[in-house]
Structures are given as structure tokens and as C-alpha cells.
Amino acid sequence: MYRDGPALPRRAQPCPAWHRSCQGANLSPAGAETSTAALGRPSSAPNTAPPAGNEAKPPNAPSSAGCRAWRRRWAAPGAAGAAAVRAGNPGVPPPPSPGRDRPHVPAPFSLLQDGETFTYRPARGLAVGDPHTAAAGWAFPFPGVLLLEDFLSRAEEAELVRAMDQDPWKPSQSGRRKQDYGPKVNFKKQKLRAGCFVGLPSFSQDIVKRMKAHPILEGFLPVEQCNLDYLPERGSAIDPHLDDWWLWGERLVSLNLLSKTVLSMSCDSENSIQLFNCKKVTVAVHLPRRSLVVLYGAARYKWKHAIHRKHIEHRRVCITFRELSTEFSLGGKHENLGKELLDIALSFQGKPV
Ligand SMILES: O=C(O)CCC(=O)C(=O)O
């Protein structure tokens, strides 16, 4: 199970310069890197398989799956397991094997239940098993999340929400309300046109400028902004999903306003995560109020994200910015349309469509 994984999909293109996770380290906001030393040595097991069905990774997507850091599946044993590492265990305990005598290796695999929760620790770029669960003491690298706390001041947050509330909010699914600034898209038919899109709102101009100062967001050109409004009284939530990858590019950037929440990441493909003997693993990414989170790489393409109803305690407003996929970027099949949409978006003259 650990060493005989399926073959890797070929990498379609080189990773962009900002793609730090490809360079064998997980970037954390503090700049700390997850080293192999922190975890014990990495397994030499091959990478995870591409997810099945409509979760298949797009051939044109920047491929984290092809990157070295993601190729390796690591597990960090806790106190009990540390002894195994010191004793020369390669870091990932082997799968239980009835025919072999492994008295010193703890047997956590059968203990982990589907959906067992891990929590993302931004300072180390790890998903760490929650205490008092079967996952306690376990951890694995969780690349593709950048969390910037206090991205806005309280005054800026208040001003931003005030500006948003000047425009009408439209009822949306699952108790949410929304304001959309972007082109008219039919994802099913893969049809796209500017429609009545006249740009991102003027109040986003400074936010975009500020976010682009971060290396992970180098060259980020948002072509769409979607504001979502969550309220506990409406039972607001968003189901686990992967964002489209035909039109939208790798980096999804969200600002979390008015109250804290939890972004619940889940991976339910048997092939996508084989650290544990369970079909579904969830990782809670805690989003403080006024933080900015970027999902990219594996966290964008392999892990679904959701906001559960129980994690909306007060009104919450989220602003998500999306960039164009390679197909709509320079040198892509629809470069001209992409350029036209970007010119509109970045005029910052927008009203919700
Ligand atoms: O509210 C959030 O943080 C997530 C929003 C989201 O997943 C989406 O707009 O697709």
C-alpha cells in the first residue's frame, strides 16, 4: 500500500517560480520550512495517483503532484513512533503485514477512522492529528496553504464591508448571499464571455496590490472576485468542492472578514492519500478574522474545501479572488479572450454582475 502506489502523472509544464512547495519545502507564513529532519526521513514511496472521475487533475494545471515535495508521503510518528525512527525505521511505518513480525511499530492504521480530523499548523506547514483522537501524535506535510494573519486592520475591514454593503447581495445556495464580479461563464459547456462584467470593484484595488507583495502571489492577476456572506441564522455553509480548473488558475485567494471560521479540507479518494488506512482524511485550517488564505498546489487540486455550518458563529464575509488558468493566459489557446477579461477586471470600475 505504501510502496506500490500507481505511477505518477507526467508533469505538464515547469512549476512557476513562486511554487515553493516544489523545491522540497513547505512555505509557512513565518517562512519556516518543514524539513525532513522534523519528520523523520521521507518515504521513498511514489506519489499519489490522480483523483478519479471529475476530480481528475487538469492536464494543464500547474502540477504539484509532479513536484518532489508532494511525491513523497511522509508520516511523523508521535512519541511512540519516534523510537521507531531512532531505531532506523524509515519514517513511514510499513503497512500491517500478518506475515511479518514488527513488535516495535505501533499499529495506528486500523485505529484511524474515516474522516479523522487533523489540524493545519501554519508555522510548520503540517497537518497534525488532533489530541484525544486516534490521529494524535501523527502528522504529515500539508503543502499548498499560505495563511497571512492580520492582513487588514480593523478599520480597513469595517470600511471594506461598509463598501460591499452598499451593493445588493443576491441569495445563493446553502444560506449564503453573494456578489459576483466576473465574466459570464457556463462551466458545463465551457462557454465564456464578458457579458456585463465591467471590472473588479474599486475598493479591491489596494487589497490586490498588497497581496501581490507576497512571493506566493507574485504575478497574481485576479479576473474574478466573489463576495460571500454567511450568517448562522441562515444556516450558511458551503459544501466540500474543488474549484473549476478549466477557467480558474492555480491560486485561490480568500479574505476572511468579520469572524473567524474553519476551512475544512477533505481528501476522500483512496488513491490520493495513503498515509492512513482510511478513505477520508480531513484537515481543519483555522482562519482568523481578517486573515488572507491562499490555496495552491495540492491544497487547491487534491483537497476539497468547505465551510461547515457549525463553523459560522457570527456574520462572516469572504472575498475570493481567482486568476486565469494557463489556457487563458499568455501563450494559451484562449489568450486573447483572457487578455480582454483581464483588462476589464483590472480597470477596477466594477459593479456586481
Ligand atoms: O467561504 C469560503 O471561505 C470558501 C468559498 C469557496 O469555497 C468558494 O467560493 O468556492
PDBQT file of the ligand as one rigid body, heavy atoms in Angstrom, charges set to zero:
ROOT
HETATM    1  O1  LIG A 401     -16.128  30.975   2.108  1.00  0.00    +0.000 OA
HETATM    2  C1  LIG A 401     -15.054  30.469   1.860  1.00  0.00    +0.000 C 
HETATM    3  O2  LIG A 401     -14.043  30.673   2.537  1.00  0.00    +0.000 OA
HETATM    4  C2  LIG A 401     -14.920  29.498   0.709  1.00  0.00    +0.000 C 
HETATM    5  C3  LIG A 401     -15.568  29.993  -0.528  1.00  0.00    +0.000 C 
HETATM    6  C4  LIG A 401     -15.491  28.987  -1.614  1.00  0.00    +0.000 C 
HETATM    7  O3  LIG A 401     -15.097  27.878  -1.419  1.00  0.00    +0.000 OA
HETATM    8  C5  LIG A 401     -15.910  29.334  -2.966  1.00  0.00    +0.000 C 
HETATM    9  O4  LIG A 401     -16.339  30.464  -3.207  1.00  0.00    +0.000 OA
HETATM   10  O5  LIG A 401     -15.785  28.456  -3.863  1.00  0.00    +0.000 OA
ENDROOT
TORSDOF 0
